[in-house]
Amino acid sequence: MTVIRELKNGVRVAMERMEHVRSVSIGIWVNTGSVRESEGEGGASHFIEHMAFKGTASRSAEQIASEMDAVGGSLNAFTSKECTCFYAKVLDEHLPIAIDVLSDITFHSTFPADELEREKHVILEEILMTEDSPEDLTAERANALFFQEEPLARPILGTRESVLAFDRDRLLAYRREHYTPRNIVVACAGHFDEETLMRLVEEKLNLEPSERCALPLAQRYPGGARAQCVQKDIEQVHLTLMLPGFARDAADQYPLAVLSNVIGGSMSSRLFQSIREQRGLAYSIYSYPIYYAATGTFALYAGTGEKQAVEVVRLMREEMEKLRSEGITAQEFERCKAQLKGSYVLGLEGSGARMNAIGKVALLQNREYREEDTINSIECVTMEDILRVIPIVLDESQLCAAFVGRVEHQEGALLRALK
């Protein structure tokens, strides 16, 4: 069971004990990401995440790495559109070390000037890596088309121009603005003593109280169908079709999750069976929903040969039309509900996965995480729920598509395949 307690300064601590493990996973979650960045700040959240590991007032970058290595632990971080998380996993006896190192890098990193300049080039390489990964690039371009000028369209990494423009003062100012107690959740899952955890967190996160906190965002998408072709001299054409989805707290996220399993969520899904198994037109093909605070998306992806790209798009749209006109079968409904429930429960067996679940819910939904609520929501999905969300999600008047590969000579054919 998840428990949430609050420190006097406003930091919340979300925790869940797991008696059957020896590990403990702990994360410091910050309510900031690319959606919180203003003009000129693109990529600031991600840049700060990188700089956290480059040295603090009491530890060098080498000491940060060696302290965790010395106890066999792991230390890492990630930035998303809506949040940033610094996390560690250690044996239960080494929890004090994990909290000490995590709090130090999150709040006391010094952003040395030489390291900052060096890290700019690392992040520029990361941006280029995305450009060189057609699967990532097509998802990024489809997302940008779907959200247009809205905050959710912004790339997490920022742009070459914004990254090169950062200096130490600007990044420190961003951290001061967003890394405030009411924007912080400490999440912990695994084998630990609750009172010991609270004492350690209170000692190490003794931040100055502040009323500043992240306000709700008016997340939306402008609507309309758009497409983009990106010429890349690669062997395959990679494509993402992006459609409307649902917000993280919306009840319809569960019917959509079941529907996604029917369409492309597994090896038994329609797209996998039709396009890969029966016709051999693609190696990788799948679908996935993404849930944000106030909106969401549903995407279909395929990587296929240059000559098969138009046919794959046609077949994907054909499956969408079948779903709109005929719905799904009772067999698909039962199988995909059971599949969703099973994969969800299996995915939460480790302390790291539990920490991620309780931290994200506490930070972005401001409530306790309860596994039984999610399982019950999956079990309660009805066929009527699926039929209700199909026309909302598979609305081709809102379809945004991105194609990456040798597409210049067949751009017209690809765009016609969308109509």
N, C-alpha and C positions, 0 to 999 in steps of 0.2 A: 504494500500500500504506500502511495506517495504521501509525504508530509511536507508542507511548506511552512517555514518559519521566517520571521522578518527581524533583521537587526535594527538597532535603534536609528541607524543612519539611513534606513530604507532599502538596503540590500536584502533580497529575498534568497532563501536557501531551500531548494527543493531536493528531497532525498528519498531514497527507497532502499531498504535493507534486503540483501540477498544472502541468506544464511548458508546456502550450499556452495558458495564460491569462496576463494581466497583472495580474489582480486578486488580492487576498488577503482572505479573510474570517476573522475571529477572534472568538471568543465566550468569555466567562467564565461557566461553568455552575456553579450552586449547588444542592446537594441539599436544597432546601426548597421547599415549595409549600403549598397549602391542607391537604394530608393531614398535615402536620407541625405544624399550629397547634392549640393547646390551647384550652380554654374561655377566652373573652375575647380571643383572638388572631385571630379570624376576619378574614381579609383582610390580615394583617400582611405576608405575603410580597409581595403585590401593591402595598401601600402603599409599602413600601421601594423596590420597583422604580420607582415614580413619583418618589419623593423623591430618587433617585440623580441625577436630571437638574436638581435645583434649586440646585446649588451645592456646592462643596467648599472645603477650606481654601485652595486655590490658584486656583480658578476660579469665576467667577460662572456662573449659568445661561446667560447670553448668550454668555460665552466658550466654554462647553462646545459650544454649537451652532455658533458661528462658526468654531472651530478645525477641525471636520470639514467644514463647508461650504467653507472656504478651500482644501481639497485635493480637493474634489469627492467626498468620501466620504459614507457614510451611517452613522448611529448610532441604535440602537434597543434595545428590550428586550421581554421577555414573561414572564409568569408562568403556569404550568400547575398542575395539581393536585399534581404530583410534583417540579417543578423551576422554577428561575428562571434566565433567561439574559440577559446584557447582551452585545450584539454590534455589530460594525462591519464595513464593507466598504470597502476603499480600493485604490488602485494599490499595487503591490508596494513602490515606493520610500517610501511613506508608512506602512509598518507600524509604525515606532517611534512615530509620532503616535497611531495607533490604540490601541496597547497602553498608552501613557501615559494617554490620556483614559479608556479603559475601566477600567483599574485604579484611577484616581482616583475615578471616579463610583461604582464598586462598593464600594470599601473606605473612602473618605475623604469621602463626602458628609456634610455637617454638619447636615442637617435643620433649616434655619432656622425659627424658630417661626412667623413670618408666612407663609412658604411652606407650612408644614405645615397651617395653618388654611385657607389658600386651596385646597390640594390636596384636603382633605376634601370640599369642595364639588364639585370636579372628579370625584372618585370617586363621590360620590352621584349626579351626573349620569350617570356611566357605568353605575351600577346601574339608574337609570331608563331608560337607553337599552336595556339588556337587557330590561326590562319592556315597552318599546315595540317590541321586535323579536320578534314572535311565534315566528319560527323558532328563535331562541336560547332564548326562554322555555320553549317546549315541550320542548326538549332538556334544559334545566336542571331542569324539574319532573319529567320522566321519570327522570332520573338520581337526583334526591332520593328519589323513590318506590322506585327499585330498590335503593339502598343504605341507605335509612332512617337509622339513627343512626350508621352507619359513617363514618370520616373521608372516604371518597370522595364522600359525599353533600354535603359542605360546598361552598358557592359560592366560587370563586376570589376574587371581589371582596369577600367578606365581606357583612355586612348593614349597614343604615343605623345600627343601634345600635352595632355593633362599630367601625365606621369613625369615628363621632363620638366614641367613647370613647378613641381613641388619643391619646397625647401623645408628646413627643420621647423621654423617658426609656424608655418602653415599647418604642418602635421600635428605639432604639439597643441595648437589652438583647436584643431578638430577633435583631438583626444579629450581635451578639457571640456569641450562642449558636449560631447556624447558619452564619455565614460564616467557618468555620474551615478550615484548609488541607486536611484530609482530606475535607472536603465540597466541594472545589473541583476542577473540571477546566477547563483552558484548551484550547479546540479551535481548530485553525487549518487551513485548506485554501486552496490556491491557489499562487501563485508566491512562494516565500520560500526563504531559506537556513536550514537547520535549526539550525546553531550560533548564528547571529545571533538567531533566534527564542528559543532557550533562554536566551541571555544577557539579552535584553530582559525575558523573563518573570521570570527569577530576580531581576533588578534591581527590577522594578516590583511583583512580588508577594512581596516580602520579608516575609511574615507571620510572626508569632510562632508557633513550633511548638505544636501542641496535639493531644492524643489524642482529643479530642471528635469524633465523627462520627455521621452519621445511621444508626440501627439499622434493620434490616429491619422492615417493618410487616406485621401479620397482616391483609392486605387480603382482604375477603370480602363476600358479600352475604347478607342474611338469608333470602332465598327467599320464594316466594309471589307471587300475582298481585294487583296493585293498580292503581287508575285514579283520575285526577283530572281534573275539568273546570274550566277557568279562564275566567270570563266576561270577554270583551273586545269592545268595540263596534268591530269591524273587519270588513272585507268577506269575508275567508276564514276557514275553520276550519283551523288548523294542528295536526298530530298527530304524535306520536312514539311508536312501539312499541319498548320496550326489552327485550332478552332477554339470556341469559347469553353470555359470550364466553370468551376465553382470555388467559392471562398473556403478557407480552411475550416471555418465553423459551420458551414452550410450543411444541412442534412443530406442534400443531394450529392455530396462528395462520395457517399457510399454506393449509391446506384451507379455513379460514373466509374468508380473503381471496378465494380463487377463488369460493367459494359466494356471497359478497357481490356479486361482479361478475355472477354469474348472476341474482341476485335484483334488485338495484337499483343496480349500480355503473357503469352506462353507458347510452347511448341504445339499445343492443341488449338490455338486460336485460329480464327478465320484467315487472317492475312498470312500467317506462317504456313498454314496448310495449303492455301490456294496459290500463293505466289512462290513460295520456296519449295514445298514438298511436291505439289502436283505439276508445277510448270518449270521449276528450277531457274527462276528469273532473278533471284536475290539470295545472298547468303544471310545477310542481317536485315531483319524487318520486325518492327515492333511498334507498340503504342504506349503512351504514358500520360497520366494527368499530373499537373503541378498546381498546388493550392497556395494562394497567397492570402494575406489578411482580409482583403475585401473583394477579391476576384480570383480568377484561375484560368488555366488553359488546358487544352487536350491536344496532344500532338501524335502524329503518325510519322514514322521514319522508315526509309528504305535506302539501302546502298545496292546499286545494280549496274549492269553493263551499259555502256553508252548507247548501244543499239536497242536495249530493252527499256530504257527510261520512260518513254512515252507510254508503252504498253503497261508498265507497272503503275503509273499514275492512273491510267484508265481503269485498271483492275481494282485499285484502292478505292476509287470513286464508285465503282460498281458495287463493291461490298458495302459502302456507306449507303448507297441507294437501296440495296436490299434490306438493310437494317431499318431505314426510314419507312419502307413500304410493308415489310413483313415482320419486323421485330426480331426477337431471338427465340430459340426453341426452349422448351421446358428442360430438356437435357443439358443444353448449354447453361441455362440459368442455374441449375443445381450444381453442376460441375464447377462453374466459375465462382460461385459463392463459397463452396468448400475449399477451392484452391486459394482464394483470397484470404480466407480465415486461417488456413494452414500456414501459408507463407508469412502472414503477419505474426502469428504466434512464434514460429520457428525463428523469425528474424530478430526476436527480442530476448533470446536466451542468454546472451552475454551481458556483462555489466556495462560495456561501452554502448551497446545499442539501447539499453535501458536509460543510461544517462542522457543520451541524445534525445530520447522520447520525452523524458520528464522535463529536461531543460528547455526544449523548444516550446512545449505546451505552456510551461510556466511563464516564459518570456513573452511569447507572441500571442498567447490566448489568456494569460493571466488567470490560470486555474490549475488545479491538481490534475495530473495525468492518471487516468484509470483504464487499465487494459480491458477490464470487463465491459466498460461502456462502449469501447470500439468494437469488441467482439459482438456485443448485443446489437449494435447498429448495423453490422454486417449481416447478422442473422435475420434482422427485421426487414431487410430489403425485399420488396415484392416485385413480381413481374410488372405490376402497374407502375411502380417507381421507375423501372427501366424504360418502359414505354413513354413515360412522362419526360425523361431527360433526353431521350434520343433526338427529338426535333430541336431541342435547345443546343445540344452539343454538336450535332451533325448538321448544323446550319451552314450551308455552303455559301450563303450571302456574306458570311463572316470569315471565309476561308482565306488564310494568308499562307503562301507557299514560297519556299526558298529552294533553289536548285544550285548545286555546286559540282563542277566538273567540266568536261568538254561540251558545253551547252550552247556555245555561240551560234553554231550552224543549225541548231534545232530549237532555238528559243521559241519561235512561233508555234511549233508543234506541241511543245510542252505547255505553253500558255493555253492553247486550244484544248488540250486534254483536261484542263481544269474547268472548262465550261460545258 
